[in-house]
Amino acid sequence: MTLIYKIVPSALWRIAQSSGLFAGAPVDLADGYIHFSTAAQAEETARRHFAGQADLLLVAVAAERLGAALKWEVSRGGDLFPHLYAPLAFADVVRVAPLPLQPGGGHDFTGLLT
């Protein structure tokens, strides 16, 4: 199983849980797809887009469950990033874990990217 990761503010995730689907964060809605990262990309994504933000969750999703709606596209630095062109069903989520904020503004990924 290939896990891909979405960093989500916990308040946004709770709202999505009440509707049954995660349609994406504002940036996802603007771009037309849900941005994900691989295990190798997640920490840099957090540094670039979530530095200093507390109360975040790291959502792990089984890429194989997403079917044809998941596209691997060139993005930052020429790397292939997973983009989901559909809402995320909670049935496809493998794990949701708090993403702790460390002193200095970075996030602690210890044990989360497995």
Backbone as a ProteinNet text record, in pm:
[ID]
protein_1_A
[PRIMARY]
MTLIYKIVPSALWRIAQSSGLFAGAPVDLADGYIHFSTAAQAEETARRHFAGQADLLLVAVAAERLGAALKWEVSRGGDLFPHLYAPLAFADVVRVAPLPLQPGGGHDFTGLLT
[TERTIARY]
85.2	0	89.8	58.7	129	48.2	108.8	40.1	78.2	-22	0.5	-61.1	-18.7	-51.3	-109.6	-205.6	-267.8	-255.2	-203.8	-197.4	-321.7	-399	-528.9	-547.8	-593.5	-633.3	-744.8	-733.5	-830.6	-973.3	-993.1	-1129.1	-1190.4	-1111.8	-1160.8	-1195.3	-1115.2	-1140	-1269.9	-1293.3	-1417.4	-1540.7	-1531.3	-1641.9	-1666.4	-1559.8	-1572.7	-1634.4	-1598.8	-1654	-1805.9	-1855.9	-2001	-2071.9	-2001.6	-2061.9	-2036.6	-1937.8	-1908.3	-1801.4	-1760.1	-1655.2	-1566.3	-1438.4	-1346.7	-1328.6	-1381.5	-1373.3	-1242.5	-1171.4	-1043.4	-1039.2	-917.1	-891.6	-914.4	-917.3	-937.2	-840.8	-714.1	-618.2	-654.7	-703.8	-745.6	-864.9	-962.4	-1082.1	-1045.1	-951.8	-908.1	-835.4	-755.9	-676.8	-753.7	-865.5	-945.9	-909.4	-824	-785.8	-733.1	-731.7	-678.6	-530.4	-449.8	-304.6	-268	-185.7	-128.2	23.6	91.3	236.1	270.5	383.6	436.8	505.2	547.4	620.4	747.7	813.7	936.7	911.6	790.4	758.1	686.3	627.6	538	605	725.4	791.7	821.4	863.3	887.7	757.1	651.1	520.1	480.2	501.2	469.3	553.1	681.3	770	726.2	690.5	656.3	517.6	422.3	282.9	214.1	277.3	210.7	300.7	413.3	506.6	436.5	456.6	401.3	255	189.7	46.9	28	-50.2	-83.4	-216.9	-251.5	-381	-401.3	-295.7	-302.3	-312.5	-364.5	-371.1	-293.6	-237.9	-175.7	-265.3	-323.9	-417.3	-343.3	-340	-275.9	-384.1	-361.1	-459.7	-391.3	-460.6	-410.4	-430.6	-321	-329.1	-404.9	-388	-451	-603.9	-658.3	-803.2	-867.7	-786.7	-840.7	-868.9	-820.1	-849.5	-800.1	-872.6	-831.3	-838.8	-905.8	-914.7	-782.4	-690.6	-558.4	-461.9	-404	-306	-172.8	-65.3	69.4	122.3	140.2	174.5	299.8	372.6	495.9	461.3	533.7	514.4	649.4	653.9	772.7	900.9	995.4	1125.4	1123.9	1017.8	1008.4	962.2	933.4	885.6	741.7	707.3	569.2	494.3	382.3	299	163.5	103.3	-30.6	-137.3	-224.9	-336.4	-465.5	-562.2	-689.5	-794.8	-847.3	-949	-1089.4	-1116.1	-1246.1	-1244.6	-1359.9	-1361	-1300.5	-1244.5	-1186.1	-1292.6	-1316.2	-1409.7	-1335.5	-1401.2	-1337.3	-1301.9	-1368.7	-1336.5	-1195.9	-1140.9	-1007.4	-897.1	-934.6	-838.5	-790.8	-660.5	-599.6	-577.1	-537.2	-503.1	-511	-553.9	-551.8	-479.4	-374.7	-295.5	-267.4	-260.5	-219	-77.5	-53.3	79	131.6	207.2	248	340	317.6	401.7	515	636.5	753.9	789	864.4	917.5	998.5	981.4	1050.2	962.8	845	751.2	745.9	837.7	833.3	739.7	716.2	626	702.5	653.3	717.6	649.4	719.5	667.2	711.1	772.7	825.8	718.3	745.6	655.9	530.9	514.3	390.3	395.4	512.8	525	563.9	475.4	503.2	388.5
-117.9	0	124.2	216.2	344.2	449.3	507.3	612.3	749.1	834.3	974.8	1055	1181.2	1258.1	1394.5	1433.5	1565.4	1630.9	1752.1	1831.7	1919.1	1908.6	1973.6	2039.9	2164.8	2223.2	2138.1	2110.9	2020.3	2073	2203.5	2259.2	2228.4	2238.2	2208.5	2059.7	1974.7	1830.6	1796	1859.1	1834.4	1874.5	1984.8	2027.9	1923	1874.6	1773.9	1645.2	1607.5	1486	1494.4	1612.1	1626.6	1610.6	1636.9	1622.9	1485.7	1413.2	1280.1	1274.1	1389.3	1396	1516.4	1503.1	1616.5	1669.9	1788.9	1849	1923.1	1952.9	2020.4	2148.3	2196.4	2325.6	2434.4	2560.6	2667.6	2661.5	2630.3	2622.6	2508.6	2398	2285.7	2323.5	2387.4	2429.4	2526.9	2616.8	2713.7	2645.8	2542.4	2474.9	2365.2	2319.9	2218.9	2075.8	2056.2	1922.3	1932.1	1818.4	1814.2	1781.4	1868.9	1850.8	1746.6	1651.2	1554.1	1558.4	1494.8	1478.9	1333.6	1290.3	1159.9	1174.3	1062.9	1067	1151.7	1141.5	1217.1	1367	1406.5	1546.7	1617.8	1544.2	1602.6	1706.1	1678.9	1773.9	1906.4	1902.4	2025.9	2099.9	2027.2	2090.3	2163.6	2100.3	2164.8	2290.2	2282.2	2399.9	2515.4	2484.7	2589.8	2650.7	2568.4	2613.2	2618.1	2558.9	2550.6	2591.3	2656.1	2693.2	2776.4	2737.6	2811.5	2784.2	2704.5	2677.2	2559.2	2581.8	2477	2414.2	2308.9	2242	2185.9	2120.6	2055.8	1904.8	1841	1695.5	1647.3	1528.7	1462.6	1343.9	1351.5	1250	1158.8	1029.8	930.9	859.1	848.5	790.6	683.8	573.4	468.3	512	539.6	591.2	496.1	367.4	269.2	274.1	320.5	325.6	440.1	533.1	654.6	640.3	535.5	507.5	613.7	629.8	718.6	866.5	898.9	1039.8	1091.4	1000.1	1040.3	1050.6	1167.4	1192.4	1231	1179.1	1215.6	1319.2	1443	1553.1	1626.2	1677.6	1751.4	1880.1	1905.3	2027.5	2072.9	2113	2170.8	2094.3	2163.8	2106.3	1994.4	1983	1877.7	1744	1738.1	1614.7	1586	1458.9	1418.9	1424	1495.2	1506.9	1443.7	1378.7	1322.7	1430	1436.1	1531.2	1452.9	1476.2	1405.4	1496.1	1454.3	1531	1481.2	1470.4	1427.8	1454.7	1460	1469.2	1342.3	1355.6	1242.6	1178.2	1050	974.2	928.5	935.5	895.7	747.6	666.1	523.5	500.7	598.8	585.5	632.1	685.5	734.9	618.4	605.5	499	544.5	670.3	720.4	872.3	926.4	1070.3	1090.4	1172.3	1194.2	1342.5	1387.3	1525.6	1547.6	1665.6	1704.1	1812.6	1771.5	1865.8	1976.5	2094.4	2210.7	2214.8	2226.5	2233.9	2379.4	2403.9	2538.4	2578.4	2698.3	2743.3	2739.1	2677	2683.3	2564.4	2467.1	2347	2244.1	2137.8	2032.2	1903	1825.8	1700.2	1584.2	1527.4	1416.8	1281.3	1277.8	1154.2	1045	935.2	821.3	834.7	945.6	971	930.6	922.8	897.4	752	661.9	518.9	452.1
0	0	0	-87.7	-95.3	-20.7	83.1	156.9	102.3	88	56.3	169.9	183	302.6	269	351.9	343.1	479.1	481.8	604.6	606.7	715.5	722.1	858.6	862.4	991.3	1053.4	1181.7	1244.5	1236	1242.9	1233.7	1096.3	991	855.7	842.2	903.6	899.6	972.5	1087.1	1162.2	1080.4	1009.3	922.8	814.4	754.7	649.4	704.4	825.3	884.4	896.2	922.8	936.1	801.5	691.7	559.3	497.2	548.5	495.8	389.1	337.1	234.9	262.9	227.9	235.7	94.1	68.1	-65.6	-86.2	22.4	12	91.7	109.5	173	68.4	109.8	10.9	-107.6	-85.2	-196.3	-291.2	-236	-320.1	-407	-344.2	-418.1	-529.4	-502.5	-603.8	-719.5	-688.3	-791.1	-864.2	-808.1	-873.9	-839.5	-741.9	-696.7	-554.3	-485.2	-349.1	-357	-298.7	-294	-189.3	-227.2	-134.7	-150.3	-55.2	-61	-32.8	-84	-46.6	89.1	146.1	272.3	258.6	144.1	121.9	104.1	67.8	39.2	153.2	246.1	346.5	436.6	481.8	572	502.6	378	303.2	277	249.4	232.7	360.5	473.8	601.5	622.1	590.6	606.1	516.7	394	297.6	319.8	358.8	358.1	494.5	597.6	727.9	844.1	816.9	922.9	1029.3	1153	1265.4	1293.3	1211.7	1231.7	1326.6	1429.3	1525.3	1488.8	1560.3	1547	1406.5	1356.6	1225.3	1242.2	1140.4	1134.3	1012.1	1024.1	910.3	874.4	756.7	709.5	612.3	644	557	477.3	347.1	255.8	171.1	148.1	60.4	-84.6	-152.5	-289.8	-382.3	-363.9	-452.7	-445.5	-336.2	-319.8	-399.1	-446.9	-508.8	-657.5	-718.3	-857.9	-954.4	-1063.5	-1172.4	-1136.1	-1026.4	-984.9	-929.4	-896.2	-846.4	-963.2	-978.2	-1084.3	-1020.4	-1075.1	-1029.8	-1128.9	-1079.6	-1168.9	-1120.5	-1217.5	-1187.5	-1114.5	-1007.9	-929.8	-877.5	-752.6	-689.9	-724.4	-780.9	-810	-912.4	-989.6	-1089.4	-1033.8	-903.1	-841.6	-882	-883.1	-905.7	-773	-771.4	-652.3	-680.8	-581	-598.2	-583.7	-682.8	-684.2	-704.4	-618	-626.2	-687.8	-802	-874.6	-839	-711.4	-659	-509.6	-447.2	-301.1	-240.6	-122.5	-51	36.9	14.9	98.9	224.2	336.6	462.2	463.7	382.7	373.4	318.8	246.4	188.1	282.3	396.2	493.8	580	590.5	669.1	813.4	830.5	963.2	965	1078.5	1103.2	1235.1	1233.3	1354.5	1372.5	1496.3	1520.8	1467.5	1413.4	1364.3	1459.3	1560.8	1664.9	1613.6	1667.4	1637.3	1739	1689.6	1776	1804.2	1910.7	1931.1	1806.9	1761.2	1640.8	1516.2	1525.4	1413.9	1322.2	1338.7	1256.4	1316.9	1244	1290	1314.7	1409.9	1449.2	1376.9	1280.4	1201.9	1256.8	1372.8	1428.7	1432.5	1363.6	1362.9	1279.4	1208.5	1135.3	988.1	931.2	787.8	762.2	802.5	786.6	714.9
[MASK]
++++++++++++++++++++++++++++++++++++++++++++++++++++++++++++++++++++++++++++++++++++++++++++++++++++++++++++++++++

